Structure formats: C-alpha cells, structure tokens
Amino acid sequence: MKKVFLMLIALIGCTLPSMAQKFALIDMEYVLQNVPSYEIANEQINQLSQQWQAEVEVIVKQANEMYKEYQTNMVFLTDEQKKKKEQEITAKEKEAAELRNKYFGPEGDLFKFRQQIMGPIQENVYNAVKSVCEERGYQCIFDRASSVDIIFASPKIDISDEVLAKLGYSK
C-alpha cells in the first residue's frame, strides 16, 4: 500500500509541470502596420473623416458669419427681425450639430464605415492569432501594444511574426 501511494505521488509530481500554462505576447500595432490592407483602410477612413469634417466646418463658418452679421446690424433691426435672425442662426447651429453627430457620433457614419472596412481585417488577424494559439498550445495571449502592465517580456514568447506569416505577410 505504501508503494502504491508513493508511486501515485511520483506520478502526480511528474504530470504537474506538464500542466503549466503557456503564455505568449503579440504586438498588435506591429502586426497591423505590416498588413497592407489595414494601412489602405486606415487611409480611406482618414480621407473620409477629413471630407466630412470640412463639410461640418463650412456650416459652422456660415453660422458664425450669420451671427457676426446679426451683431453688426442688431441696432437697425426690429424685434421681429431680431427673432427671425436668431432663429435662423440657431437653425444653422443645430444643422451643424446634427451633421457632426450624424458623421462622428457614437453610432455615426464614420463608426459604421470603420466597422465595415476594418471588421474583416480584424477578423483575419484574430483567426491567425487563434490558429497560432491552438497550434502552439497557448492558454493566453497578451497584447503588448495595449498593455501598460508588461514591463519586460522575453522576445522568445512574442508571436507577432508568426501571426504575420499565418496571414501571408512574412517578415
């Protein structure tokens, strides 16, 4: 009985180290910078954002000009004309705010466009990370780019280049 118990303890002692968890790191900024379709999509998003921002700024400028004109001519206007001008200015400011919200709001066109254009790229990267994780037996993969808690990590556990190779972009 004593021998069986000692053998059981020895067997458990040998298998415990093999159950250690394996971790890896990935630098998502590095990976995404080396995916050409990500850079192209990012440029499209920036161009569209600048175009929409210019549209909003034109309306804001019109509202500001209307207000300055109102300020200079206010002494010559009747109360009824003042109310009408104030309503026009308020309507123009509201138009600018609505357009800004339509383009840049939390559920705005820019958000939707970014999801539409970046979603497939992020999905491909995720699948490549998952594939490398399953092939190498990692239980957890940390993103070095987004984690401020990682002070130092051995380059041996960085799988960024493996993920790029899995995506077809060897370094």
QUIMO-V209189 format. One record per run of one state. SS is the DSSP state (~ for helix, > for strand, _ for the rest). FROM is the first residue (numbers start at 0). TO is the last residue. If there is no record, write none. Layout:
SS/FROM/TO + SS/FROM/TO
//
This chain:
_/0/0 + ~/1/18 + _/19/21 + >/22/25 + _/26/26 + ~/27/32 + _/33/34 + ~/35/75 + _/76/77 + ~/78/103 + _/104/107 + ~/108/135 + _/136/138 + >/139/142 + _/143/153 + ~/154/156 + >/157/157 + _/158/158 + ~/159/166 + _/167/170
//
